């Protein structure tokens, strides 16, 4: 059975070793962020991770300050 191109769902990953977007066949998953549905989304993965880390750090600070009152 042959699959049509639109039936095949590709996954893209951002490689932290090579600092580039890779398809499923690439470096080990431990070295990558993803998966994402598009190359563009995968290219933004590092920025999204940074934004999430900043948000979590802010939550940690707010939580810590509540315990000091």
C-alpha positions as YAML, in Angstrom:
chain: A
units: angstrom
residues:
- id: 1
  name: UNK
  ca: [0.00, 0.00, 0.00]
- id: 2
  name: UNK
  ca: [1.41, 3.39, -0.99]
- id: 3
  name: UNK
  ca: [0.77, 6.45, 1.14]
- id: 4
  name: UNK
  ca: [0.07, 9.80, -0.42]
- id: 5
  name: UNK
  ca: [2.35, 12.65, 0.62]
- id: 6
  name: UNK
  ca: [-0.43, 14.36, 2.59]
- id: 7
  name: UNK
  ca: [-1.05, 11.18, 4.60]
- id: 8
  name: UNK
  ca: [2.50, 11.08, 5.94]
- id: 9
  name: UNK
  ca: [2.97, 13.25, 9.03]
- id: 10
  name: UNK
  ca: [6.52, 14.53, 9.30]
- id: 11
  name: UNK
  ca: [8.07, 15.50, 12.63]
- id: 12
  name: UNK
  ca: [10.83, 18.04, 12.97]
- id: 13
  name: UNK
  ca: [13.26, 18.51, 15.83]
- id: 14
  name: UNK
  ca: [15.69, 21.26, 16.85]
- id: 15
  name: UNK
  ca: [19.13, 19.75, 17.38]
- id: 16
  name: UNK
  ca: [20.98, 21.29, 20.34]
- id: 17
  name: UNK
  ca: [24.29, 19.85, 19.14]
- id: 18
  name: UNK
  ca: [24.19, 21.22, 15.59]
- id: 19
  name: UNK
  ca: [21.84, 24.19, 16.27]
- id: 20
  name: UNK
  ca: [19.58, 23.34, 13.34]
- id: 21
  name: UNK
  ca: [16.26, 21.74, 12.47]
- id: 22
  name: UNK
  ca: [16.38, 18.02, 11.71]
- id: 23
  name: UNK
  ca: [13.82, 15.49, 10.47]
- id: 24
  name: UNK
  ca: [12.96, 12.38, 12.47]
- id: 25
  name: UNK
  ca: [16.17, 10.73, 11.28]
- id: 26
  name: UNK
  ca: [18.78, 12.75, 13.09]
- id: 27
  name: UNK
  ca: [20.64, 12.99, 16.35]
- id: 28
  name: UNK
  ca: [19.47, 11.20, 19.48]
- id: 29
  name: UNK
  ca: [16.28, 12.60, 20.99]
- id: 30
  name: UNK
  ca: [18.18, 13.49, 24.18]
- id: 31
  name: UNK
  ca: [20.09, 16.05, 22.10]
- id: 32
  name: UNK
  ca: [16.96, 17.65, 20.58]
- id: 33
  name: UNK
  ca: [13.85, 19.69, 21.34]
- id: 34
  name: UNK
  ca: [10.57, 18.61, 19.80]
- id: 35
  name: UNK
  ca: [8.91, 17.12, 17.98]
- id: 36
  name: UNK
  ca: [7.10, 19.85, 16.05]
- id: 37
  name: UNK
  ca: [4.80, 19.55, 13.06]
- id: 38
  name: UNK
  ca: [6.62, 22.12, 10.90]
- id: 39
  name: UNK
  ca: [10.22, 23.12, 10.23]
- id: 40
  name: UNK
  ca: [9.32, 26.68, 11.22]
- id: 41
  name: UNK
  ca: [7.95, 25.61, 14.61]
- id: 42
  name: UNK
  ca: [11.01, 23.44, 15.23]
- id: 43
  name: UNK
  ca: [13.22, 26.42, 14.40]
- id: 44
  name: UNK
  ca: [11.48, 28.38, 17.17]
- id: 45
  name: UNK
  ca: [11.87, 25.61, 19.76]
- id: 46
  name: UNK
  ca: [14.86, 27.12, 21.54]
- id: 47
  name: UNK
  ca: [13.09, 30.48, 21.89]
- id: 48
  name: UNK
  ca: [9.95, 28.77, 23.25]
- id: 49
  name: UNK
  ca: [12.04, 26.83, 25.76]
- id: 50
  name: UNK
  ca: [13.70, 30.05, 26.92]
- id: 51
  name: UNK
  ca: [10.33, 31.80, 27.32]
- id: 52
  name: UNK
  ca: [8.94, 28.87, 29.32]
- id: 53
  name: UNK
  ca: [12.00, 28.79, 31.58]
- id: 54
  name: UNK
  ca: [11.64, 32.51, 32.30]
- id: 55
  name: UNK
  ca: [7.94, 32.04, 33.14]
- id: 56
  name: UNK
  ca: [8.72, 29.14, 35.47]
- id: 57
  name: UNK
  ca: [11.51, 31.13, 37.15]
- id: 58
  name: UNK
  ca: [9.04, 33.97, 37.76]
- id: 59
  name: UNK
  ca: [6.53, 31.53, 39.24]
- id: 60
  name: UNK
  ca: [9.25, 30.11, 41.50]
- id: 61
  name: UNK
  ca: [10.13, 33.62, 42.71]
- id: 62
  name: UNK
  ca: [6.46, 34.42, 43.40]
- id: 63
  name: UNK
  ca: [5.98, 31.13, 45.22]
- id: 64
  name: UNK
  ca: [9.12, 31.68, 47.28]
- id: 65
  name: UNK
  ca: [8.08, 35.21, 48.28]
- id: 66
  name: UNK
  ca: [4.69, 33.93, 49.51]
- id: 67
  name: UNK
  ca: [6.43, 31.70, 52.04]
- id: 68
  name: UNK
  ca: [8.49, 34.62, 53.39]
- id: 69
  name: UNK
  ca: [5.49, 36.71, 54.50]
...
